[in-house]
Each structure stands twice: as structure tokens, then as C-alpha cells.
Amino acid sequence: MNLRPKISVLSDNFAGSYTMAEHGLSYLVEYDGQRILFDTGQSDLFLANAARMNLDLENNVDMIVLSHGHFDHGNGLAFLSGNRLLCHPGCFETRFSKKDHRYIGLNRTRDQLASSFELITSDSPYRISDLIYFLGEIPRNRDFESKTTTFVFTDGTPDFVTDDSALALILPEGLFVVTGCGHSGIVNTLEYARKITGTTSIYGIMGGFHLKDINPQLEETVKYLKENNVRILIPAHCTALPALSYFYNHFRISQVHTGDIFTF
């Protein structure tokens, strides 16, 4: 049993010394006796990188968790089958980029995935183990987060990616949260993780933060992280360079690459 969380970066935007990269995210999260494949990127790259890292994903994973229904987080599911797959029911929406109406949803329908996996959908929190929660749908209560979107549905109405979720791990030091893109907002996500787990202390957070520019949202997020003494901060994937630079100035973060392995 993994007494401390171990997270292996299988897919992310920046390549490691012996692993490849794509615009996408996939982590192997090992904790509390569970091996959870969190997202699968947009291709089979996560499998190729896992092989280079000597990780067996096809025979030694307890559950797959999909953070939300975007191509760069779930299209890799086409290269797996036969496991439990947990996600929000809204992951199967037909969705597009507002800018150029490019399709950005999954390449598999709900029925197709249900035929390949033991599909579990939940918009409520789902307890994976004693110390691991899938948060389900995250309430958006902060006035500086999730107020605009660059995505639309087929009819042109705004898509705020309400299916966006995260994993919350309970450690002796407090919560450690793993996000896919953070469309719900980092502060909204952490506050909901606190509520669901009953754990007030926040030890760390890792994943896509969906912060792009130096703006009030980023400033309020950093203020919150400092006020709550968050000790481990690992922004990746969809966190853009201006935001990464701002985080570096405040927290001295490091760049995340595929092939990285973090133990907390």
C-alpha cells in the first residue's frame, strides 16, 4: 500500500528527457492502496510514456477517472477497455470552441464508453477509498472564478464545463487536490474539497489550473493559496506562461514535464 501519494506524469504539454509531450494531461495517482489513472490525454501517448517509465496501465490500474469531457483529457480512452471509468455525466456533451467552432469534446459517445468500461457517472461526490474522493460537480461560489468561457454547445449557448471535477486526497498534513483543467476555479475546487472531506488544512494542489493572464482571478487565487498556507503547488498543462511566471515569483514553482514522478 502507498503510504504517501505518488503521482506519475504520463502526458502533459512539455516533454521530459526520455518521454514525449502533447497538449493534454494524464497522471497515474497511487495512494491508499489505489492506482488511479486520472485522465488519458488526447492520444495513446500516455501509454507510450508509461511503457518508457515501466508502468503497467493495462493490467494494474484499479480505476480510471475522467476530470471532464474535453478531447485532450479523454480521447486516450479509445486505447483502453475493461476497467471501471468514473466521471461526471456531463462529460458526454457535444461542445465546441467559441473562437473557431472546432469540436473539442470526446471522440467516444457515452454508449461506446459504456460498452468498453464499467461506466460510473456521478455529479455528486464519490468516495473511491477511505482517503480519496472524486468531487463530482463543483459549486462555483467565488465571484472572480468561472464567470466567462471560451466554449459553446451546438446551439451556441455558453458551455461553462460544469462537468469539471477533481480528486481530493486526504493526507496527515491536510488535503492534496489533483485537477485536470480547473475550469471550476482553483479556489472553488479547494473550498469544495474541504467541505466534502471535512478536512480544513490544504497541503497542496497539482494539475491544470486554467489560468492564462495576470489578472484579478490569478491575483485572488494566489492570495487564497498564501492565506491558507498551501505548501505544494504544481501548476501544469493549461496554465499559461504569464500565470506560471506569476506563480514562480510567489512560490518558486518548477516546470512540469512528462516522465516526472512526484512523491508527497
BELKA-V815408 format. One record per residue. N is the residue number from 1. PHI is phi in radians with two decimals (NA if undefined). PSI is psi in radians with two decimals (NA if undefined). D_CENTER is the distance of its C-alpha to the mean C-alpha in Angstrom with 1 decimal. Layout:
n=N phi=PHI psi=PSI d_center=D_CENTER
n=N phi=PHI psi=PSI d_center=D_CENTER
This chain:
n=1 phi=NA psi=2.42 d_center=23.1
n=2 phi=-1.39 psi=1.92 d_center=20.5
n=3 phi=-1.35 psi=-0.45 d_center=21.8
n=4 phi=-2.11 psi=2.51 d_center=19.3
n=5 phi=-1.09 psi=2.43 d_center=15.6
n=6 phi=-2.24 psi=2.17 d_center=15.2
n=7 phi=-2.17 psi=2.09 d_center=12.1
n=8 phi=-1.81 psi=2.25 d_center=13.0
n=9 phi=-1.52 psi=1.86 d_center=11.5
n=10 phi=-1.60 psi=-0.55 d_center=12.6
n=11 phi=-2.58 psi=2.34 d_center=11.6
n=12 phi=-2.84 psi=-3.12 d_center=11.1
n=13 phi=-1.35 psi=-0.28 d_center=13.5
n=14 phi=-2.15 psi=2.34 d_center=16.1
n=15 phi=-1.37 psi=2.58 d_center=18.3
n=16 phi=-1.56 psi=-3.01 d_center=19.5
n=17 phi=-1.22 psi=-0.45 d_center=23.2
n=18 phi=-2.35 psi=0.19 d_center=23.2
n=19 phi=-2.19 psi=2.67 d_center=19.9
n=20 phi=-1.65 psi=2.98 d_center=19.2
n=21 phi=-2.34 psi=2.76 d_center=16.5
n=22 phi=-2.68 psi=2.93 d_center=15.4
n=23 phi=-1.29 psi=1.75 d_center=13.4
n=24 phi=3.03 psi=3.12 d_center=10.1
n=25 phi=-2.53 psi=2.40 d_center=7.4
n=26 phi=-2.74 psi=2.20 d_center=8.0
n=27 phi=-2.18 psi=2.59 d_center=8.4
n=28 phi=-1.81 psi=2.02 d_center=11.2
n=29 phi=-1.84 psi=2.09 d_center=11.1
n=30 phi=-2.06 psi=2.06 d_center=14.7
n=31 phi=-2.96 psi=2.60 d_center=16.1
n=32 phi=0.92 psi=0.70 d_center=18.7
n=33 phi=1.31 psi=0.14 d_center=20.1
n=34 phi=-1.99 psi=2.51 d_center=17.0
n=35 phi=-2.06 psi=1.86 d_center=15.4
n=36 phi=-1.95 psi=2.15 d_center=12.1
n=37 phi=-1.49 psi=1.93 d_center=10.7
n=38 phi=-1.77 psi=1.82 d_center=6.9
n=39 phi=1.20 psi=2.81 d_center=7.0
n=40 phi=-2.33 psi=0.26 d_center=10.2
n=41 phi=1.15 psi=-2.88 d_center=10.5
n=42 phi=-1.85 psi=0.04 d_center=13.5
n=43 phi=-2.65 psi=-2.88 d_center=16.3
n=44 phi=-1.53 psi=0.24 d_center=17.6
n=45 phi=-1.03 psi=-0.65 d_center=16.9
n=46 phi=-1.06 psi=-0.57 d_center=14.5
n=47 phi=-1.25 psi=-0.72 d_center=17.6
n=48 phi=-1.11 psi=-0.76 d_center=19.9
n=49 phi=-1.17 psi=-0.67 d_center=18.1
n=50 phi=-1.07 psi=-0.70 d_center=17.7
n=51 phi=-1.09 psi=-0.72 d_center=21.5
n=52 phi=-1.14 psi=-0.46 d_center=22.3
n=53 phi=-1.65 psi=0.10 d_center=20.5
n=54 phi=1.05 psi=0.72 d_center=22.5
n=55 phi=-1.96 psi=2.25 d_center=19.7
n=56 phi=-1.67 psi=1.84 d_center=20.6
n=57 phi=-1.64 psi=-0.42 d_center=17.9
n=58 phi=-1.42 psi=-0.40 d_center=20.3
n=59 phi=-2.16 psi=-0.06 d_center=22.4
n=60 phi=-2.41 psi=0.80 d_center=20.6
n=61 phi=-2.22 psi=2.32 d_center=17.3
n=62 phi=-1.45 psi=-0.55 d_center=17.5
n=63 phi=-2.80 psi=2.60 d_center=14.7
n=64 phi=-1.88 psi=2.32 d_center=12.0
n=65 phi=-2.09 psi=2.23 d_center=9.1
n=66 phi=-1.79 psi=2.14 d_center=7.8
n=67 phi=-1.24 psi=-0.62 d_center=5.1
n=68 phi=-2.99 psi=2.94 d_center=7.9
n=69 phi=-1.59 psi=0.97 d_center=11.1
n=70 phi=-1.91 psi=2.59 d_center=11.1
n=71 phi=-0.97 psi=-0.64 d_center=13.0
n=72 phi=-1.40 psi=0.04 d_center=10.9
n=73 phi=-2.09 psi=-0.38 d_center=8.2
n=74 phi=-2.24 psi=-0.13 d_center=10.9
n=75 phi=-1.21 psi=-0.36 d_center=14.3
n=76 phi=-1.16 psi=-0.23 d_center=14.3
n=77 phi=-1.06 psi=-0.40 d_center=15.0
n=78 phi=-1.09 psi=-0.29 d_center=18.5
n=79 phi=-1.82 psi=0.19 d_center=19.2
n=80 phi=-2.29 psi=2.91 d_center=18.7
n=81 phi=-2.92 psi=2.88 d_center=20.5
n=82 phi=1.46 psi=0.08 d_center=21.8
n=83 phi=-1.94 psi=3.06 d_center=19.0
n=84 phi=-1.38 psi=2.36 d_center=17.5
n=85 phi=-2.16 psi=2.10 d_center=14.6
n=86 phi=-1.96 psi=2.28 d_center=12.9
n=87 phi=-2.82 psi=2.96 d_center=11.5
n=88 phi=-1.28 psi=2.49 d_center=12.7
n=89 phi=-1.08 psi=-0.36 d_center=16.1
n=90 phi=-1.35 psi=-0.03 d_center=15.4
n=91 phi=-1.11 psi=-0.29 d_center=13.2
n=92 phi=-1.74 psi=0.25 d_center=16.6
n=93 phi=-1.14 psi=2.62 d_center=17.9
n=94 phi=-1.53 psi=2.06 d_center=19.8
n=95 phi=-2.44 psi=2.70 d_center=18.5
n=96 phi=-2.44 psi=2.81 d_center=19.6
n=97 phi=-1.30 psi=2.33 d_center=19.5
n=98 phi=-1.15 psi=-0.59 d_center=22.1
n=99 phi=-1.14 psi=-0.86 d_center=23.5
n=100 phi=-2.24 psi=0.18 d_center=24.7
n=101 phi=0.98 psi=0.55 d_center=23.9
n=102 phi=-1.34 psi=2.37 d_center=21.9
n=103 phi=-1.18 psi=2.27 d_center=20.2
n=104 phi=-2.23 psi=0.18 d_center=16.4
n=105 phi=-1.44 psi=-2.95 d_center=15.7
n=106 phi=-1.32 psi=2.71 d_center=15.4
n=107 phi=-1.61 psi=0.12 d_center=18.4
n=108 phi=-2.28 psi=2.43 d_center=19.1
n=109 phi=-1.39 psi=2.97 d_center=20.4
n=110 phi=-1.01 psi=-0.79 d_center=19.8
n=111 phi=-1.10 psi=-0.70 d_center=23.2
n=112 phi=-1.12 psi=-0.75 d_center=22.5
n=113 phi=-1.22 psi=-0.61 d_center=19.4
n=114 phi=-1.15 psi=-0.48 d_center=21.4
n=115 phi=-1.41 psi=-0.33 d_center=24.1
n=116 phi=-1.76 psi=-0.40 d_center=22.0
n=117 phi=-2.33 psi=2.89 d_center=19.9
n=118 phi=-1.46 psi=1.63 d_center=20.6
n=119 phi=-1.43 psi=2.22 d_center=18.4
n=120 phi=-2.12 psi=2.08 d_center=17.4
n=121 phi=-2.00 psi=2.43 d_center=16.4
n=122 phi=-2.69 psi=2.20 d_center=16.0
n=123 phi=-1.64 psi=-0.04 d_center=15.7
n=124 phi=-1.77 psi=2.82 d_center=16.8
n=125 phi=-1.01 psi=2.48 d_center=15.2
n=126 phi=-2.24 psi=2.12 d_center=15.6
n=127 phi=-1.51 psi=1.94 d_center=16.7
n=128 phi=-1.39 psi=-0.69 d_center=15.8
n=129 phi=-2.65 psi=-3.09 d_center=18.2
n=130 phi=-1.01 psi=-0.55 d_center=20.2
n=131 phi=-2.05 psi=0.17 d_center=17.6
n=132 phi=-2.31 psi=2.24 d_center=14.2
n=133 phi=-2.15 psi=2.44 d_center=13.1
n=134 phi=-1.60 psi=2.22 d_center=10.8
n=135 phi=-1.37 psi=-0.32 d_center=11.3
n=136 phi=1.22 psi=-2.63 d_center=12.2
n=137 phi=-1.34 psi=2.25 d_center=13.2
n=138 phi=-1.70 psi=2.09 d_center=12.9
n=139 phi=-1.07 psi=2.54 d_center=16.3
n=140 phi=-1.98 psi=1.56 d_center=16.7
n=141 phi=-1.80 psi=-0.30 d_center=19.7
n=142 phi=-1.44 psi=2.37 d_center=19.7
n=143 phi=-1.35 psi=-0.08 d_center=22.1
n=144 phi=-1.89 psi=0.07 d_center=20.4
n=145 phi=-2.14 psi=2.56 d_center=16.9
n=146 phi=0.98 psi=0.70 d_center=16.0
n=147 phi=-1.76 psi=-0.26 d_center=19.7
n=148 phi=-2.30 psi=2.84 d_center=19.6
n=149 phi=-2.62 psi=2.62 d_center=17.8
n=150 phi=-1.84 psi=0.28 d_center=18.4
n=151 phi=-2.12 psi=2.67 d_center=17.9
n=152 phi=-2.43 psi=2.78 d_center=20.6
n=153 phi=-1.53 psi=3.14 d_center=21.5
n=154 phi=-0.98 psi=-0.66 d_center=24.5
n=155 phi=-1.48 psi=0.07 d_center=27.0
n=156 phi=1.58 psi=-0.07 d_center=25.8
n=157 phi=-1.26 psi=2.65 d_center=24.5
n=158 phi=-1.11 psi=2.43 d_center=21.4
n=159 phi=-1.93 psi=1.88 d_center=18.0
n=160 phi=-1.60 psi=0.19 d_center=15.9
n=161 phi=0.94 psi=0.98 d_center=12.9
n=162 phi=-1.18 psi=-0.23 d_center=13.6
n=163 phi=-1.38 psi=-0.10 d_center=11.6
n=164 phi=-1.07 psi=2.22 d_center=8.3
n=165 phi=-2.40 psi=-2.92 d_center=7.2
n=166 phi=-2.83 psi=2.94 d_center=5.6
n=167 phi=-1.81 psi=2.44 d_center=7.6
n=168 phi=-2.07 psi=2.12 d_center=10.7
n=169 phi=-1.87 psi=2.29 d_center=13.0
n=170 phi=-1.68 psi=2.01 d_center=16.6
n=171 phi=-1.92 psi=2.86 d_center=18.4
n=172 phi=-0.99 psi=-0.54 d_center=22.1
n=173 phi=-1.46 psi=-0.20 d_center=21.2
n=174 phi=2.35 psi=-2.82 d_center=18.9
n=175 phi=-1.39 psi=2.46 d_center=15.2
n=176 phi=-2.17 psi=2.12 d_center=12.4
n=177 phi=-1.94 psi=2.39 d_center=9.0
n=178 phi=-2.02 psi=2.09 d_center=5.6
n=179 phi=-1.91 psi=2.71 d_center=3.1
n=180 phi=-1.58 psi=-0.99 d_center=1.6
n=181 phi=-2.29 psi=-0.33 d_center=5.3
n=182 phi=1.24 psi=0.52 d_center=6.9
n=183 phi=-1.07 psi=-0.47 d_center=9.5
n=184 phi=-1.30 psi=-0.21 d_center=11.0
n=185 phi=1.74 psi=2.34 d_center=11.8
n=186 phi=-1.12 psi=-0.73 d_center=11.0
n=187 phi=-1.22 psi=-0.78 d_center=14.3
n=188 phi=-0.97 psi=-0.75 d_center=14.1
n=189 phi=-1.12 psi=-0.82 d_center=11.0
n=190 phi=-1.17 psi=-0.69 d_center=12.8
n=191 phi=-1.14 psi=-0.67 d_center=16.0
n=192 phi=-1.23 psi=-0.66 d_center=15.0
n=193 phi=-1.05 psi=-0.70 d_center=13.7
n=194 phi=-1.05 psi=-0.81 d_center=17.1
n=195 phi=-1.11 psi=-0.80 d_center=18.9
n=196 phi=-1.21 psi=-0.71 d_center=17.5
n=197 phi=-1.55 psi=-0.32 d_center=18.0
n=198 phi=1.27 psi=0.29 d_center=21.1
n=199 phi=-1.88 psi=2.08 d_center=20.0
n=200 phi=-1.52 psi=-0.61 d_center=20.9
n=201 phi=-1.31 psi=2.39 d_center=20.3
n=202 phi=-1.93 psi=2.01 d_center=17.0
n=203 phi=-1.47 psi=-0.73 d_center=16.9
n=204 phi=-2.98 psi=2.99 d_center=13.8
n=205 phi=-2.62 psi=2.49 d_center=10.2
n=206 phi=-2.51 psi=2.50 d_center=8.1
n=207 phi=2.31 psi=-2.85 d_center=5.5
n=208 phi=-1.29 psi=2.29 d_center=6.1
n=209 phi=-1.85 psi=-0.17 d_center=8.6
n=210 phi=0.84 psi=0.77 d_center=10.4
n=211 phi=-1.99 psi=2.27 d_center=13.6
n=212 phi=-1.98 psi=-0.90 d_center=16.4
n=213 phi=-2.00 psi=2.87 d_center=19.8
n=214 phi=-1.42 psi=1.78 d_center=21.7
n=215 phi=-2.55 psi=3.11 d_center=22.3
n=216 phi=-0.99 psi=-0.62 d_center=22.7
n=217 phi=-1.08 psi=-0.81 d_center=19.0
n=218 phi=-1.10 psi=-0.76 d_center=18.2
n=219 phi=-1.11 psi=-0.73 d_center=21.4
n=220 phi=-1.19 psi=-0.61 d_center=20.7
n=221 phi=-1.12 psi=-0.82 d_center=17.2
n=222 phi=-1.11 psi=-0.72 d_center=18.9
n=223 phi=-1.01 psi=-0.80 d_center=21.8
n=224 phi=-1.09 psi=-0.79 d_center=19.8
n=225 phi=-1.08 psi=-0.67 d_center=18.1
n=226 phi=-1.24 psi=-0.77 d_center=21.6
n=227 phi=-1.08 psi=-0.51 d_center=23.3
n=228 phi=-1.74 psi=0.19 d_center=21.1
n=229 phi=0.91 psi=0.80 d_center=21.6
n=230 phi=-1.26 psi=2.09 d_center=18.0
n=231 phi=-1.56 psi=-0.51 d_center=18.9
n=232 phi=-2.08 psi=2.14 d_center=15.9
n=233 phi=-2.31 psi=2.04 d_center=13.9
n=234 phi=-2.30 psi=1.37 d_center=11.8
n=235 phi=-1.30 psi=2.48 d_center=10.6
n=236 phi=-2.63 psi=-2.98 d_center=9.7
n=237 phi=0.84 psi=-1.77 d_center=9.3
n=238 phi=-1.55 psi=0.31 d_center=10.2
n=239 phi=-1.56 psi=2.00 d_center=12.0
n=240 phi=-1.36 psi=2.88 d_center=15.6
n=241 phi=-0.97 psi=-0.80 d_center=18.6
n=242 phi=-1.01 psi=-0.72 d_center=20.3
n=243 phi=-1.20 psi=-0.71 d_center=17.5
n=244 phi=-1.06 psi=-0.71 d_center=17.0
n=245 phi=-1.12 psi=-0.69 d_center=20.7
n=246 phi=-1.13 psi=-0.77 d_center=20.8
n=247 phi=-1.09 psi=-0.68 d_center=18.4
n=248 phi=-1.09 psi=-0.76 d_center=20.6
n=249 phi=-1.09 psi=-0.52 d_center=23.7
n=250 phi=-1.72 psi=-0.49 d_center=22.6
n=251 phi=-2.26 psi=-0.07 d_center=20.7
n=252 phi=0.95 psi=0.86 d_center=21.7
n=253 phi=-1.20 psi=2.93 d_center=18.2
n=254 phi=-2.03 psi=2.69 d_center=18.1
n=255 phi=-1.22 psi=2.39 d_center=16.7
n=256 phi=-1.61 psi=2.37 d_center=14.0
n=257 phi=-2.23 psi=2.70 d_center=15.3
n=258 phi=-1.06 psi=2.55 d_center=14.8
n=259 phi=1.59 psi=-0.24 d_center=16.8
n=260 phi=-1.17 psi=2.52 d_center=15.9
n=261 phi=-2.25 psi=2.17 d_center=15.9
n=262 phi=-1.96 psi=2.29 d_center=15.3
n=263 phi=-2.13 psi=2.23 d_center=17.3
n=264 phi=-1.95 psi=NA d_center=17.4
